[in-house]
Amino acid sequence: MDNKEVKVHESGTTYYEIVLNSTNEEQEPLVLRLFEDMSNKRLDFETRQEYLIRRQYMNEYDKKRKRGFIAWPTGKYGTLTREKAIQVMEMINKQKEEKNG
């Protein structure tokens, strides 16, 4: 999605356009909007197909996040794994001990 142009819906929600080409050359390509919204319900202005695609992306994101393949927002500690979480907690505890002295 890096090369996609970000658009803004009149509601203020940003989205990307996805063009789905048909195998039938006579049929026009289908243009769907992928909204950047993490809500589980269908948005008022969203078609059923757009909602299903957005939910699919959300489910893939959740699977990756739960497996630890999503980087922490700070980017400082790398990929979120159990080992990294333990390492960060040890660093925090060490800093607390140094402050308390």
DSSP file (Angstrom, degrees, kcal/mol; ACC not computed):
  #  RESIDUE AA STRUCTURE BP1 BP2  ACC     N-H-->O    O-->H-N    N-H-->O    O-->H-N    TCO  KAPPA ALPHA  PHI   PSI    X-CA   Y-CA   Z-CA
    1    1 A M    >         0   0    0      0, 0.0     3,-1.0     0, 0.0     0, 0.0   0.000 360.0 360.0 360.0   3.0    0.0    0.0    0.0
    2    2 A D  T 3   +     0   0    0      1,-0.2     0, 0.0     3,-0.0     0, 0.0   0.844 360.0  45.5 -62.3 -34.7    3.0    2.3    0.0
    3    3 A N  T 3  S+     0   0    0      2,-0.1    -1,-0.2     0, 0.0     2,-0.1   0.494  90.3 108.4 -89.1  -4.1    2.4    3.5   -3.5
    4    4 A K  S <  S-     0   0    0     -3,-1.0     2,-0.4     1,-0.1    14,-0.1  -0.447  72.5-118.5 -77.7 146.5   -1.4    4.1   -3.0
    5    5 A E        -     0   0    0     -2,-0.1    12,-0.5    12,-0.1     2,-0.4  -0.714  24.4-131.0 -84.9 129.7   -2.8    7.6   -2.8
    6    6 A V        -     0   0    0     -2,-0.4     2,-0.3    10,-0.1    10,-0.2  -0.672  28.1-172.1 -81.8 130.3   -4.4    8.4    0.5
    7    7 A K  E     -A   15   0A   0      8,-2.9     8,-2.6    -2,-0.4     2,-0.5  -0.816  16.5-134.0-119.3 161.8   -7.9   10.0    0.1
    8    8 A V  E     -A   14   0A   0     -2,-0.3     6,-0.2     6,-0.2     2,-0.1  -0.973  13.8-141.5-121.8 125.5  -10.2   11.5    2.6
    9    9 A H    >   -     0   0    0      4,-2.9     3,-2.5    -2,-0.5     6,-0.0  -0.397  33.6-104.9 -75.7 159.3  -13.9   10.7    2.7
   10   10 A E  T 3  S+     0   0    0      1,-0.3    -1,-0.1     2,-0.1    -2,-0.0   0.716 122.4  62.7 -59.6 -19.9  -16.4   13.6    3.5
   11   11 A S  T 3  S-     0   0    0      2,-0.2    -1,-0.3     1,-0.0     3,-0.1   0.616 121.0-109.0 -77.8 -12.5  -16.7   12.0    7.0
   12   12 A G  S <  S+     0   0    0     -3,-2.5     2,-0.4     1,-0.3    -2,-0.1   0.333  76.7 133.6  99.6  -6.0  -13.0   12.7    7.6
   13   13 A T        -     0   0    0     -5,-0.1    -4,-2.9     1,-0.0    -1,-0.3  -0.639  52.2-132.9 -80.6 130.4  -12.0    9.0    7.4
   14   14 A T  E     +A    8   0A   0     -2,-0.4    22,-2.9    22,-0.3     2,-0.3  -0.517  32.6 169.7 -81.5 152.5   -9.0    8.3    5.2
   15   15 A Y  E     -AB   7  35A   0     -8,-2.6    -8,-2.9    20,-0.3     2,-0.4  -0.973  28.5-131.6-155.2 166.3   -9.0    5.5    2.7
   16   16 A Y  E     - B   0  34A   0     18,-1.8    18,-3.5    -2,-0.3     2,-0.4  -0.929  25.5-124.2-119.5 146.2   -7.3    3.9   -0.3
   17   17 A E  E     - B   0  33A   0    -12,-0.5     2,-0.5    -2,-0.4    16,-0.2  -0.794  21.3-161.9 -92.2 134.3   -8.9    2.9   -3.5
   18   18 A I  E     - B   0  32A   0     14,-3.7    14,-3.1    -2,-0.4     2,-0.6  -0.971   5.3-152.8-116.1 124.2   -8.5   -0.7   -4.6
   19   19 A V  E     - B   0  31A   0     -2,-0.5     2,-0.6    12,-0.2    12,-0.2  -0.874   7.1-164.9-101.5 121.0   -9.1   -1.6   -8.2
   20   20 A L  E     - B   0  30A   0     10,-3.5    10,-2.9    -2,-0.6     2,-0.3  -0.922   9.9-151.2-106.8 116.1  -10.2   -5.1   -8.9
   21   21 A N        -     0   0    0     -2,-0.6     2,-0.2     8,-0.2     7,-0.1  -0.645  11.5-130.5 -87.6 142.8   -9.9   -6.2  -12.5
   22   22 A S        -     0   0    0      5,-0.4    -1,-0.0    -2,-0.3     5,-0.0  -0.574  10.3-132.9 -87.7 152.0  -12.3   -8.8  -13.9
   23   23 A T  S    S+     0   0    0     -2,-0.2     2,-0.7     2,-0.0    -1,-0.1   0.709  94.8  81.7 -73.5 -19.8  -11.1  -11.8  -15.9
   24   24 A N  S >  S-     0   0    0      1,-0.1     3,-1.2     4,-0.1    -2,-0.2  -0.794  74.3-154.1 -86.3 115.9  -13.8  -10.9  -18.3
   25   25 A E  T 3  S+     0   0    0     -2,-0.7    -1,-0.1     1,-0.3    -3,-0.1   0.729  90.9  60.2 -66.5 -21.6  -12.4   -8.1  -20.5
   26   26 A E  T 3  S+     0   0    0      2,-0.1     2,-0.3    -3,-0.0    -1,-0.3   0.721  89.6  85.4 -77.6 -21.1  -15.9   -6.8  -21.3
   27   27 A Q  S <  S-     0   0    0     -3,-1.2    -5,-0.4     1,-0.1     3,-0.1  -0.648  83.2-119.2 -87.8 137.0  -16.6   -6.1  -17.6
   28   28 A E        -     0   0    0     -2,-0.3    -4,-0.1     1,-0.1    -1,-0.1  -0.364  36.6 -98.0 -67.8 148.2  -15.4   -2.8  -16.1
   29   29 A P        -     0   0    0      0, 0.0     2,-0.5     0, 0.0    -8,-0.2  -0.376  36.2-122.5 -65.3 149.9  -13.0   -3.0  -13.1
   30   30 A L  E     -B   20   0A   0    -10,-2.9   -10,-3.5    -3,-0.1     2,-0.6  -0.837  20.0-154.5 -97.0 126.8  -14.5   -2.7   -9.7
   31   31 A V  E     +B   19   0A   0     -2,-0.5     2,-0.3   -12,-0.2   -12,-0.2  -0.908  16.7 179.2-106.4 118.1  -13.2    0.1   -7.5
   32   32 A L  E     -B   18   0A   0    -14,-3.1   -14,-3.7    -2,-0.6     2,-0.5  -0.828  22.3-130.5-114.8 155.7  -13.5   -0.4   -3.8
   33   33 A R  E     -B   17   0A   0     -2,-0.3     2,-0.8   -16,-0.2   -16,-0.2  -0.905   8.0-154.0-107.9 131.6  -12.4    1.8   -0.9
   34   34 A L  E     -B   16   0A   0    -18,-3.5   -18,-1.8    -2,-0.5     2,-0.2  -0.894  19.9-153.5-104.5 104.9  -10.3    0.5    2.0
   35   35 A F  E     -B   15   0A   0     -2,-0.8     2,-1.5   -20,-0.2   -20,-0.3  -0.523  16.1-128.2 -81.9 143.1  -11.1    2.8    5.0
   36   36 A E        +     0   0    0    -22,-2.9     2,-0.3    -2,-0.2   -22,-0.3  -0.664  66.1 120.6 -89.2  81.7   -8.6    3.3    7.8
   37   37 A D        -     0   0    0     -2,-1.5    -2,-0.1     2,-0.1     6,-0.1  -0.987  50.1-158.4-146.9 132.5  -10.9    2.4   10.6
   38   38 A M        +     0   0    0     -2,-0.3     2,-0.1    20,-0.0    -2,-0.0   0.289  51.6 124.4 -98.2  10.8  -10.5   -0.3   13.2
   39   39 A S        -     0   0    0      1,-0.1     4,-0.1     2,-0.1    -2,-0.1  -0.422  59.3-138.9 -72.3 148.0  -14.2   -0.5   14.3
   40   40 A N  S    S+     0   0    0     -2,-0.1     2,-0.2     2,-0.1    -1,-0.1   0.679  78.4  79.2 -80.1 -17.8  -15.8   -4.0   14.0
   41   41 A K  S    S-     0   0    0      1,-0.1     2,-0.2     0, 0.0    -2,-0.1  -0.546  92.4 -96.6 -92.8 159.0  -19.1   -2.7   12.6
   42   42 A R        -     0   0    0     -2,-0.2    -1,-0.1     1,-0.1     2,-0.1  -0.524  42.0-118.7 -71.8 133.8  -19.8   -1.6    9.0
   43   43 A L    >   -     0   0    0     -2,-0.2     3,-1.6     4,-0.1     8,-0.1  -0.408  21.1-116.1 -72.5 151.2  -19.4    2.1    8.5
   44   44 A D  T 3  S+     0   0    0      1,-0.3    -1,-0.1    -2,-0.1    -2,-0.1   0.826 115.6  40.0 -57.5 -34.8  -22.6    4.0    7.3
   45   45 A F  T 3  S+     0   0    0      2,-0.1     2,-0.4     0, 0.0    -1,-0.3   0.275  96.4 102.4 -99.7   9.3  -21.0    5.0    4.0
   46   46 A E    <   -     0   0    0     -3,-1.6     2,-0.1     1,-0.0    -4,-0.0  -0.774  66.3-132.1-100.0 135.2  -19.2    1.6    3.4
   47   47 A T     >  -     0   0    0     -2,-0.4     4,-2.4   -14,-0.1     5,-0.2  -0.359  28.7-108.1 -76.8 166.0  -20.4   -1.0    1.0
   48   48 A R  H  > S+     0   0    0      1,-0.2     4,-2.4     2,-0.2     5,-0.2   0.911 120.4  49.9 -61.2 -43.2  -20.7   -4.6    2.0
   49   49 A Q  H  > S+     0   0    0      1,-0.2     4,-2.1     2,-0.2    -1,-0.2   0.903 110.6  49.8 -63.4 -41.4  -17.7   -5.6   -0.2
   50   50 A E  H  > S+     0   0    0      1,-0.2     4,-2.4     2,-0.2    -1,-0.2   0.905 110.9  50.2 -63.4 -40.5  -15.6   -2.7    1.2
   51   51 A Y  H  X S+     0   0    0     -4,-2.4     4,-2.7     2,-0.2    -2,-0.2   0.920 109.2  50.8 -62.7 -44.7  -16.5   -3.8    4.8
   52   52 A L  H  X S+     0   0    0     -4,-2.4     4,-1.9     1,-0.2    -1,-0.2   0.894 111.8  47.1 -62.8 -40.1  -15.5   -7.4    4.1
   53   53 A I  H  X S+     0   0    0     -4,-2.1     4,-2.3     2,-0.2    -1,-0.2   0.915 112.0  50.3 -67.2 -42.7  -12.1   -6.4    2.7
   54   54 A R  H  X S+     0   0    0     -4,-2.4     4,-2.4     1,-0.2    -2,-0.2   0.910 110.4  49.9 -62.0 -41.8  -11.5   -4.1    5.6
   55   55 A R  H  X S+     0   0    0     -4,-2.7     4,-2.6     2,-0.2    -1,-0.2   0.882 108.3  53.7 -64.0 -37.4  -12.4   -6.9    8.1
   56   56 A Q  H  X S+     0   0    0     -4,-1.9     4,-2.2     2,-0.2    -2,-0.2   0.928 110.0  46.7 -62.7 -44.5  -10.0   -9.2    6.3
   57   57 A Y  H  X S+     0   0    0     -4,-2.3     4,-2.3     1,-0.2    -2,-0.2   0.913 112.4  50.8 -62.1 -42.2   -7.1   -6.7    6.6
   58   58 A M  H  X S+     0   0    0     -4,-2.4     4,-2.5     1,-0.2    -2,-0.2   0.900 109.5  50.1 -63.1 -40.9   -8.0   -6.2   10.3
   59   59 A N  H  X S+     0   0    0     -4,-2.6     4,-2.3     2,-0.2    -1,-0.2   0.900 110.6  49.3 -65.0 -40.7   -8.0  -10.0   10.9
   60   60 A E  H  X S+     0   0    0     -4,-2.2     4,-2.2     2,-0.2    -2,-0.2   0.908 111.1  50.3 -63.7 -41.4   -4.6  -10.3    9.2
   61   61 A Y  H  X S+     0   0    0     -4,-2.3     4,-2.7     1,-0.2    -2,-0.2   0.928 110.5  49.6 -61.1 -46.1   -3.2   -7.5   11.3
   62   62 A D  H  X S+     0   0    0     -4,-2.5     4,-2.6     1,-0.2    -2,-0.2   0.900 109.6  51.4 -61.9 -41.7   -4.6   -9.1   14.6
   63   63 A K  H  X S+     0   0    0     -4,-2.3     4,-1.6     2,-0.2    -1,-0.2   0.932 113.0  44.9 -61.1 -45.8   -3.0  -12.4   13.7
   64   64 A K  H  X>S+     0   0    0     -4,-2.2     5,-2.7     1,-0.2     4,-0.9   0.906 112.9  51.1 -65.0 -41.5    0.4  -10.8   13.1
   65   65 A R  H ><5S+     0   0    0     -4,-2.7     3,-0.6     1,-0.2     5,-0.2   0.912 110.4  48.8 -62.4 -42.4    0.1   -8.7   16.2
   66   66 A K  H 3<5S+     0   0    0     -4,-2.6    -1,-0.2     1,-0.2    -2,-0.2   0.796 110.7  50.9 -69.7 -28.2   -0.7  -11.8   18.3
   67   67 A R  H 3<5S-     0   0    0     -4,-1.6    -1,-0.2    -5,-0.2    -2,-0.2   0.616 117.9-111.9 -83.1 -13.1    2.2  -13.7   16.9
   68   68 A G  T <<5S+     0   0    0     -4,-0.9    -3,-0.2    -3,-0.6    -2,-0.1   0.732  80.8 123.7  91.6  23.6    4.6  -10.9   17.6
   69   69 A F      < +     0   0    0     -5,-2.7     2,-0.5    -6,-0.1    -4,-0.2   0.406  49.4  89.2 -97.6   2.7    5.4   -9.8   14.0
   70   70 A I  S    S-     0   0    0     -6,-0.5    10,-1.3    10,-0.2     2,-0.1  -0.864  79.4-123.5-101.0 131.3    4.4   -6.2   14.5
   71   71 A A  B     -C   79   0B   0     -2,-0.5     8,-0.2     8,-0.2    -2,-0.1  -0.360  31.1-100.3 -70.7 151.1    7.1   -3.8   15.6
   72   72 A W    >   -     0   0    0      6,-1.6     3,-1.1     1,-0.1     6,-0.1  -0.393  33.8-114.1 -66.4 149.1    6.6   -1.8   18.8
   73   73 A P  T 3  S+     0   0    0      0, 0.0    -1,-0.1     0, 0.0    -2,-0.1   0.835 114.8  55.4 -57.0 -34.6    5.5    1.8   18.1
   74   74 A T  T 3  S-     0   0    0      1,-0.1    -3,-0.0     4,-0.1    -2,-0.0   0.786  91.1-148.2 -71.3 -24.8    8.7    3.3   19.5
   75   75 A G    <   +     0   0    0     -3,-1.1     3,-0.2     3,-0.2    -1,-0.1   0.449  69.2 108.9  73.6  -2.7   10.8    1.2   17.1
   76   76 A K  S    S+     0   0    0      1,-0.2    -1,-0.1     2,-0.1     0, 0.0   0.836  79.5  35.6 -77.3 -33.2   13.4    1.1   19.8
   77   77 A Y  S    S-     0   0    0      1,-0.3    -1,-0.2    -5,-0.0     2,-0.1   0.380  98.8-136.1-107.4   4.1   13.1   -2.5   20.9
   78   78 A G        +     0   0    0     -3,-0.2    -6,-1.6    -6,-0.1    -1,-0.3  -0.433  63.0   8.4  79.9-152.6   12.4   -4.3   17.6
   79   79 A T  B    S-C   71   0B   0     -8,-0.2     2,-0.8    -2,-0.1    -8,-0.2  -0.394  80.1-112.2 -69.6 138.6    9.7   -6.9   17.1
   80   80 A L        +     0   0    0    -10,-1.3     2,-0.3    -2,-0.1   -10,-0.2  -0.613  56.3 146.8 -75.3 109.8    7.4   -7.5   20.1
   81   81 A T     >  -     0   0    0     -2,-0.8     4,-2.3     1,-0.1     5,-0.2  -0.869  62.0-103.4-134.2 169.8    8.1  -11.0   21.4
   82   82 A R  H  > S+     0   0    0     -2,-0.3     4,-2.2     1,-0.2     5,-0.2   0.911 121.7  51.3 -60.8 -42.3    8.1  -12.6   24.9
   83   83 A E  H  > S+     0   0    0      1,-0.2     4,-2.3     2,-0.2    -1,-0.2   0.905 110.2  48.1 -63.4 -42.5   11.8  -12.4   25.1
   84   84 A K  H  > S+     0   0    0      2,-0.2     4,-2.6     1,-0.2    -1,-0.2   0.896 109.8  53.0 -66.0 -39.5   11.9   -8.7   24.2
   85   85 A A  H  X S+     0   0    0     -4,-2.3     4,-2.3     2,-0.2    -2,-0.2   0.908 110.5  47.3 -62.1 -42.0    9.2   -7.9   26.7
   86   86 A I  H  X S+     0   0    0     -4,-2.2     4,-2.4     2,-0.2    -1,-0.2   0.910 111.0  52.0 -64.1 -42.4   11.2   -9.6   29.4
   87   87 A Q  H  X S+     0   0    0     -4,-2.3     4,-2.0     1,-0.2    -2,-0.2   0.909 110.6  47.5 -61.0 -43.0   14.3   -7.7   28.3
   88   88 A V  H  X S+     0   0    0     -4,-2.6     4,-2.4     2,-0.2    -1,-0.2   0.911 110.6  51.5 -65.6 -42.5   12.5   -4.4   28.5
   89   89 A M  H  X S+     0   0    0     -4,-2.3     4,-2.6     1,-0.2    -2,-0.2   0.896 109.0  51.2 -62.2 -39.2   11.0   -5.2   32.0
   90   90 A E  H  X S+     0   0    0     -4,-2.4     4,-2.4     2,-0.2    -1,-0.2   0.900 109.6  50.2 -63.1 -40.5   14.6   -6.1   33.2
   91   91 A M  H  X S+     0   0    0     -4,-2.0     4,-2.2     2,-0.2    -2,-0.2   0.910 111.4  48.4 -63.5 -41.9   15.8   -2.7   31.9
   92   92 A I  H  X S+     0   0    0     -4,-2.4     4,-2.1     2,-0.2    -2,-0.2   0.930 112.5  47.8 -63.9 -46.0   13.0   -0.9   33.7
   93   93 A N  H  X S+     0   0    0     -4,-2.6     4,-2.3     1,-0.2    -2,-0.2   0.888 110.4  52.5 -62.7 -39.1   13.6   -2.7   36.9
   94   94 A K  H  X S+     0   0    0     -4,-2.4     4,-2.2     1,-0.2    -1,-0.2   0.912 109.4  49.1 -63.1 -43.0   17.4   -2.0   36.7
   95   95 A Q  H  X S+     0   0    0     -4,-2.2     4,-1.9     1,-0.2    -1,-0.2   0.878 110.0  51.8 -65.3 -36.9   16.7    1.7   36.2
   96   96 A K  H  X S+     0   0    0     -4,-2.1     4,-2.3     2,-0.2    -2,-0.2   0.917 109.9  49.1 -63.9 -43.3   14.4    1.7   39.2
   97   97 A E  H  X S+     0   0    0     -4,-2.3     4,-1.4     1,-0.2    -2,-0.2   0.899 109.9  51.5 -63.2 -40.2   17.1    0.1   41.3
   98   98 A E  H  < S+     0   0    0     -4,-2.2    -1,-0.2     1,-0.2    -2,-0.2   0.877 111.0  47.8 -65.6 -36.9   19.6    2.6   40.2
   99   99 A K  H  < S+     0   0    0     -4,-1.9    -1,-0.2     1,-0.2    -2,-0.2   0.886 113.4  46.9 -68.7 -39.8   17.3    5.5   41.1
  100  100 A N  H  <        0   0    0     -4,-2.3    -1,-0.2    -5,-0.2    -2,-0.2   0.664 360.0 360.0 -78.9 -15.7   16.5    4.0   44.5
  101  101 A G     <        0   0    0     -4,-1.4    -3,-0.1    -5,-0.2    -4,-0.1   0.211 360.0 360.0  70.7 360.0   20.1    3.5   45.0
